[in-house]
Amino acid sequence: MFIILPFLNELLHAGIGLSGSASSFLIICSLVLASSLLTGLYPAFVLSAFQPVTALKAGFKHKTSGLSLRKVITVVQFVAATVMIAGAFIMNRQINFIQHRSVGYNQSQVLNISLPDDSVALKQVEPFRNALKQLWQVKGVSIQTGLSGGADDGSPKSTTFASANGIKRQLMSNYFSIDENFVPLLKLKLLAGRNLSANVATDAKHGFLINEAFVRQMGWQHPVGQEIEGMDHKGRVVGVINNFNYSSMHNPIAPLIMIYKAMKPMSALVKVAPGNLGLVKNVWKTYFPDTPFDFSFLDSKFNNTYQKDITTIKLFNYFTALSILIACLGLYGLAYLVAAQRSKEISIRKVLGAAISHLLVLLTKDFVKLVAIAAIIAMPLTLLIMNKWLLTYAFHVAISWWILMLPVIGIILISLLVISYQIVKAAFSNPVKSLKSE
């Protein structure tokens, strides 16, 4: 225990944290190790405490004064193990949910190429885009600022002024600078109005494309045509697009405004299959020979955003498996002690005709009661800890009752298997050996 706890602390301080619940899980880990250690040592201490001379006497009987301590240790152990199992299961469901949840736009085969910063090189952006559009392997090109596909959306923020029900409001919003190809390339849905267009002269300084979150914040029933001002632009809303996750799912979808080519371009989005990456790179070298080809695919970068979460979950999967193993070893020791203490009782009942199944029920029911008590304690504790962890995600799974019951059932089955081995072993032993001293 004293070796593993510093290791966990190092992991947490190194950045593999649990987003607010690290301390809770560290306590649970400590409980698993401490209780397992005590459970394993208890039988050894009890048996080693026997005085050889006294133990060899025919009338020797061991007092069960430590029975209450054993039960408390066992309950704590089961509570910690159950919470760990349920927590690991919920965490895996959450990361699976994130990886398969729709982000609201098409990330597949969309290459994000970082553009150079200097003004001289930026003059080659339009020729570069036109050259890419000539390749039949390229399905679309968009020059934009804002979307990065990572945890940090990278978009500029500015106060936006608009009116709702005759009341002027200020709303902090994220801004994207896009061209007319951005919406169709990512297959964003236009819910109302139209896309920004190069063919509409007023769009350059007076056109705004907003998302659902902005509409909801303003409380507009009919957003198209509403007056809006922000980022040195003043004009009207021309269209509304669907909400999409342009940053991590840890964050809610914030109000977003898109304006037409109003900022220095940050990156080029290129719709191309990974196998044709070399063609794009050759075009890049033609127009930007002195600038490194810095690229990433949107879907890969988005998934890498949760690499820290995945690493943390893997760590707890391994630790949960370790805690189950240690718990089983401790439980095995306790079962051995119970079998040793009640060996004469088992032998007498067997001589009187008790069936093996009857002995199993008789000797395991106390353990099942302890597991039931542990389950009653563990389920609300799991809800408390895991709800706190899930709240670090704006989009998360719900904790259903069966998610809490599965670990309990699993713990009961594992406990019965471990206990049954010792009980059956004692039940099949020769009664004469246990009773000959009587």
N, C-alpha and C positions, 0 to 999 in steps of 0.2 A: 504493500500500500504506500509506504513512504518513498518508494522508488517511482511509482507511477504518477502520484499526485504532482510532483515537480515537473514531470514530463507534460502533464496536462496544462499546467500553468504556463510552461514555455510555449506550447502551441497556441494558447489563448492570447498571450502577449505578442506572439509573432504575427497575429492577424487572422488566425483560423478561429474566429469567434462565432458566437451564436446570436449575434444581433440583439443583445439585451438579456438573453436567458443563459449566458455562459455560467454565471454564478450559481444559478439554480441547478443546472446540469452537473456542475462540479460538485455540489453538495450531494446529489444523487449518486454520483460516481464514488464519492467518499463513503457514503452509506453502504453501497454494495461491497466495497472492499473491506471496510471495517467490520461489518456484520458477518461477511463471509469468513474473515480471518478469525473472529471470535467464535463463530459456529464451528469452524474446523479445529480450533484449539481447545474448545470446551471439553469434548470427549477425552482428549489426551490428558488434560489437567485432572479430570475426574478419575480416570483410570490410574494415572500415575500417583494419585494421592492415596491409593489403597496401601495400607501397611501389609507387607507380605505375610507376616506372622498372623495378623488378624484375618486377612483375606483367606488363609488356608484353613481357618477353623470352620467347623461344620455349621455353626450357627451364625456365620457372618451374613449380614444384610446391609446393603448400601442404602443410605438415606437419600431421598430425592429432594434435598433442600434447595438444589439449584434448578429445579424444574421451571420455576417462574422466569428465571433469567434465560433459560434455554428457549422458552416460548417467545419472550420479548425479542430475543436476537433473531429467531426464525421469522417472526412477523416483519421486523424491520428489513430483513433480507428479502423477503418476498415483495414487500412494498417497493423497495428500490429496484429490484429486478423487473417487476411489472411495469413501473414507470419508464425504465430504460427501454424495454421492448416496445411498449406503446409509442414512446417518443420517437424511436428509430423508425417505426412503421409510418407514423404520421409525417416525419421529415422526408422519407422516401416518396410518399404520395405527393407531397408538396412540390418537390423538385421535378417529379414526373409530370405533374400538372403544368408547371411553368414551361417545361421543354416541349410540351405538346399543345399548349394553348395558342390559339391564333393571336398574332400581334396586331392584326388589323390591316396589314399590307403584305405584299408579296416580297419576301426576302430571297427567294430561291434564285440562285445564279445571278445575283446582283453584286457586281464588283464596285467597291468604294475605293477610288484612287485619290490620294491626297494631292492637292495642287500646290505649286510653289507659291511663296509669299511675295517675292519681289515683283514690282510693277512691270518690269521689262518682260519677264517670263510670262506674266499673266496675259500679255498681248497675244500669246500663242494658244490661248485656251480655245477660242472659237475655231481657228484652223484645226486644232487637235480634235475637237468634237466633230467637225465636218468630215475629217479623214476617217474617224471611227464609223460614222454613219454610212460610209461607202462600203464597208465590209458587210457582206451578207450574213456573216456569222454573228454580227452584233445586232441585237433585237431592239435596242433603244439606248439613248444617251441623254443624261440630264446633268446640267451644271447647277450646283446648289450650295447653300450654306445652312447648317443646322443639324441635319441628320447624320449621325456617326455610327449608329448601331450598337453603341456601347452603353455602359452604366451611366456615364455622363452624357446628356443629350448634346452638349456643346453649343446649344443655340443661344443667341443673344436674348436678353430680357429687357423689356421696357414698359413703362406705364402707358396704358391705353385709355383713352377717353371716349366714352360713349354714353348714350342716354337710354334709359328704360322707364317707361311710364311717365315721361316728362321729367325724370330726375337724372341729372348728370352724374355719372359714376366714373371712378378710376379703378382700373383692374391691371395688376401686374401680369404680363403675358410673355410667353416665349415667341420668338419670331424666327421664321425660316425665310430665306431668300431663294426663290425657285424660278425655273423657267416653265414653259408650257408643257414640257415633256415629263415633269416630275410626277404628276398625278397619274397619267396613264402607265408610265413605266413601273410604278409600284402598285398599280391596280387599286388605288384608293377609290372609295365610293363617294360620288357626288350625291349628297342627300337633298340638296336644293341649289338652285341657281346654276352657274356654269364655272368652268375652269378659267384661270388667268390665261390671257392670250396675247401673242405678239401682234395680232391683227387688230386689236383694240387699243388705240393710242392712249386712252385715259388710264389703262390698267397699270402703266409704268409708275405713276405717282398717286393714283386715286383708287386703285382696285385692291380689295382685301378678300382673301380666302380664309375662312375661319373653321375651327373644328367644333364638334358637339359640346365639348366642355366649356368653350367660350360662350356658346349660346345658352347653356344651362346656367352659367354664372350670371349672365345678364338678364335671364328670365324672358328672353324674346320669344314670341309666338311666331313671328314672321321676320326672320333675320335678314333675308335678302333685301338690299336697298337701305338698310339702316346706316346712319352716318357714324363714322368712326375716325379716330385720330391717334396716331402713334408712330414711333420710329421715323420722324420727319415726313410722315405721309398723312394726308387728310383726304378722305373720300368716302366711299360706300362699300358695303359688303356685296360682293358679286356672287359668292357661292359658299356652301357649307359642305365640309367633308366629314366622313366618319371618324370617330376617335380611333387612334392607333397608338401603340406603345413605342414612342420614339426614345424612351429611356428605360431604365430597369423597372421590372414589375414590383420592386420594393416601393416604388413611388406611384401615386395615383396619376392619371392622365390629366395634365394641367392645361389651362387655356392656351391655344396655339393660334397664331396668325401667320399667314403666308403672304408675302409681297413679291412683286415681280422684279427680279434682278436688281435689288436695291443695295446689296452689300457685296463686298469683295468675295468672290467664290472660294469656297473652302475645299470642295471635292467634286469629282465627276463620278456619277453613278452610271455604270455600264452594264447592260443586260447581256451577258455572254456566258456560255458554258465554260466550266473550268478547263476543259481540254483545249480551248482556243485562247487561253491566257497569253501564250507566246505571241500571238498576232497583235494583241493590244499592247504588249510590252514593246514590240518593234515600232509601233506607231508612236508610242511615248518617247522612245529614244530619238526619233526623228525630230520631234518638236521641243523636247526638253532633254537634250543630251547631257547636261551638267547637273540634272536633278535626279536623285534616286527614285526608283519606281516603288513607291510606298503604297501598298494596297492591302485590302482584306475583303472577304466576302461577308455581306451583311449577316447572313444566318450564322456563320461561324463566329463572328465577333459578338453577336448577341448571345450565343450559347456560352462563350468564354466569360461573359459577364457574371455567370453563376458558378464559375469554377471554384471560387472560394466556398460557396455554399455546398457544392458537391464534395469537396475535400473534407469539409466539416462533417457531413453526413456519413461519408465513408469511415471516418475516424470513429464515430459513435456506433456504426454498424459493427466494427471490429471490437469495440469496447463492450458492446452489448453481448456479443458472442462470448467474450472473455468472462463477463459477469455471470452469464448462465452457467458456464463451465465451473467457475469457482463456487457458485451457489450449489450446484449439483454435488461437488466434492464435499462442501460443508454439510449438506443434507444427508449425504451418504454416511458421514461420520456420526451425525445425530441418530440416524436410523440404526447404525451399529450399536450405539450406546443404549438405545431403547430395547433393541433385541437382546443385548447382554443383561440388562436390568430385569427384563421380563421373561427370561429364558425358562425359568421354572414354571411360570404361569402358562407359557405356551406348551410346555411338555405335559403339564397336568391336563390342560384342555384337550390336548391331542390324545392322551391316554383315555380320557372320558368320551372320546369319539367325535370331537369337533372337526369339522371339515376344514380344508385349507382355505376355502373361500370365506368361511366364517371367521377364521383367524385374521385374514387379510382385512376384512371389514372392521373387525374389532380394533386392530392395531393401527390402521391408517386413518380412522375417522378423526382422531385428534389432529393429525396433520392437515386434513381437509378443512377442519374448522379454522385452523390458523391461516390457511390460504384464503378462506372466505373473509376473515377479518382483514387480512392484508389487501384483498380486492376492494373492500369497502373504503379503505383508506386511500388506496392507490388511484382509484378512478377520479375522484375530485381533484387530487393532487396533479394527475396527468392533465386534466382539463385546464387547471390554473397555469401550469408551466407552458403547455403547448399553445394555448390561446395567446399567451404573451409573446411567444415566438412567432406565431402566425401573423400577429398584428404588425410585424415588421415588413410584411408584404401587403401591398395594396390589393393584390389579387391572390387569393389563397383558397384552399379546400376547406370544407366544413368537417368538424369532428363528429362522426355519427356514433351511436351507442355501440354498434357492432365492432367498431375500431377499438373501443375500450375493452370489450368482452373477449376478443380473440387472444390477447396476451394472457388474460386470466385463465382461459381454457387451456392455453398452451402451458402455463405454469403448473396447473393442476395435473395435466397429463405427465409432464416431466417429473413432477414430484412423486406421483404414484409409481412411475417406472423405477425411480431411484429407490423409493422406500420398499417397494414390493420385492426387490431382489433380496434385501436383508431379511425381510419377514419370511419369505418363502424358504430361504436358506435355513433360518432358525426353525421353521415349521417342519422341514424335512430331516432335521437332525435327530439323532437317536435320543428318545426321552430318558433312557436309562442313565446316560452320561450326565444329564442335568439333575436327576433326582436321586442318584446313588448316595449323595452326601446327606440326604434327609433321613 
